[in-house]
Amino acid sequence: MSEDSHVPPVMASPDDIERYRRNRQDEVDSAAVYTAMADAESQPQLASVYRRLADTERAHAAFWAEQIREAGSDPGDAAPSRRASVLAWLARRFGPGLVLSSMQAGEAIGGSGYAAQPEVTGTGMAADERSHERLLTVIAETPGQGARGDVLARLEGRHRATSGNALRAAVLGANDGLVSNLSLVMGVAGAVLDSTTILVTGLAGLLAGSGSMAMGEWLSVQSSRELYQRQLGIEAEELAAVPDEEAEELALIYEAKGLSTDRAREVAEQLIADEAMALDTLAREELGIDPDELGGSAWEAAATSFVLFALGAIVPVLPFFALRGPVAVGVSLVSSAVGLFAIGAGITLLTGRSVLFSGLRQVGIGLAAAVLTYGVGSLIGVTLVG
């Protein structure tokens, strides 16, 4: 280990040394539990994965022991803590699946904790912890079966249910617009205000709601894109700094998929040899990110959200362009009920439930909200008139 890869000994404070000891203990604990999981695992490939995870954690523990030593302190011996001993016993007695979630949470904490510690810069240790977390996620979602194809597809970022997500967004966007604006229109109608006021209020609600939805969607997608870009940047830095460790993590993932150890290493080494392909593969395999899309266009998402909300929100408003009084209110309710039924029918494409059941349920919910706001509007109108 070169001296420029960690903080020089003279700069290590007592607090730093105590942090080194905590880090070392965490790694010793993880190694002990992974070893127990490997001993108890009936599937040879998964057992091999657990053993290699244990080896990585032991290497991390040795790193922190060296930090302690170079800071002028004696690292001493580090035995597994009582908590780790209990987890190891549980793994051996009842199987690795019982402690997977605990180990997954520990890896998540370790990855985020290492990211803020300068000693690990350039070592790949933070990346190791993040990769371990994602690997455990794959295994945890398919207990006793290894990693199923559908779970791995979600991990890789491939075969995402984009069409299903788009349909879901369309249905919910239109539903939000229709229900919220129907409630607004009926609330104003209940206050015994004239049709012009109802029309203006409904259009204002349409524009305000659509704008709000579009802005929220833009912020959501743009924030996700920026996060993905940052993660890709970190992955590129780690790939340049520690390609061998990135190859090792890829090999672990492929082993969890069912490849033999030798074949997994061969595939990982072939991918790492091409820098562009390696980054693309690491993004998909370790981060679950499609680098070509990064979650899609924020502006496209915002425009789509605006239009979908507006399409739903215009339905209860349209009758007030041509009609007045109770007739307009009645037609608005009927047209909204038809729209709600259509939305409920659309939901069945996602849920597989009966069209009649889903449609009538949606009508009931929407009209209940409209009746409630109409009643509140009536009370306010009576109060104002009185």
C-alpha positions, 0 to 999 in steps of 0.5 A: 500500500503506497503512503499517498493512498491514506492519511500520513501517520502524523495526521491521525488523531485519536478520533481517527484511530478510534474510527479505524478500530470501528471500521476494522471491527465492522469488517471482522464481523462481516467476514465472520458472518459471511464465512458462516453463511458460506458454511451453511449454504447448500448451493455450491456457487452461492457458497463460493460467493459468500466465501469471496465476500468474506475474503474481501471483508478480511482484506478490508480489515487488514487495511484498517489494521495497517492504518492503526499500526501506521498511526503509531498504535497497536491494532491488537487482535479483533474477534467477532463481536457478540452481535456478529457471533449471534448472526453467524450462529443463526446462519449456521443453524437456520440458513443464510437467508435468515441473516441476509437482510441484516448483512444487506443493511450493513453493506449499505451503511458501510458504503455510505460511511466509507464515501466520506472517509479520505483513507479509502480514496482510490482503494475501491473499498466503498465500491466493494461495499456498494457492490456487496449490497446490490449482490445481496439484494439479488440473492435476498429476493430469491431465497433458496433459488439463487438469482432468477432471471426477472430479478437479475433483469431488474438489477441490470436495468434491462427489460424494464417495464417501460410500457407498463410504467408509461400506462400507469403514469397516463392513467394516474395523471388523467385520474388526478386531473379529473378527480381534483378538478371535478372536486374543485368545480363541484365545490364552487358550484355548491357555493351557488356561484354563476357558471362563468365563475365556475368555468374560470375556476375550473380552467384556473385549476386545470392550468395550476394543477397541470403546471404543478404536475409538470414541474414536479415530474421535471424535478423528479426525473432531472434529479434522478438523471443527476444522481445517475450521472454522479454514480456513473462518474464514480464508477468511471473513477473506480474503474480507472483506479482499481479495474481488478477489483471492479472485475472481481465484483462483476465476477461475483454477480455473474456467479450469483447468476449461476455461472461457474467461478472460472466462467464468471471471471472470464466474462468479467475480465473480457468486459473490463478489458474494453473501457467503454463496454466495461463502464456500460456493463458496470452501470447495468450490472452493479448500478441498475442504470441504463447509461443510454437513457438515465431515466429518460428526458425530464422535459418530455416527462414534464410535457407528458405529465402536463398534457395528461393532467389537463386531459383529465381536468378538462372533462368536468369543465367542458359543459360550462362552455355551452351550458348554464346552471343545474343543467351544466352541473348535471352534465359535468357530473355525467361526463366526469362519471364516464371519464372515471369509468374509462380510467377505471377500465384502463387500470384493469390493464395493469391489475387484471381485475374486472372492467366493470368492478374497476370502472364502477369503483373509480366512479364511486371514488370520484363522485364521492369526492365531488359530493363532499366538496359540493356539500362543503361549498354549499355550506360556505355559500349559505354562510356567505349569503346569510 
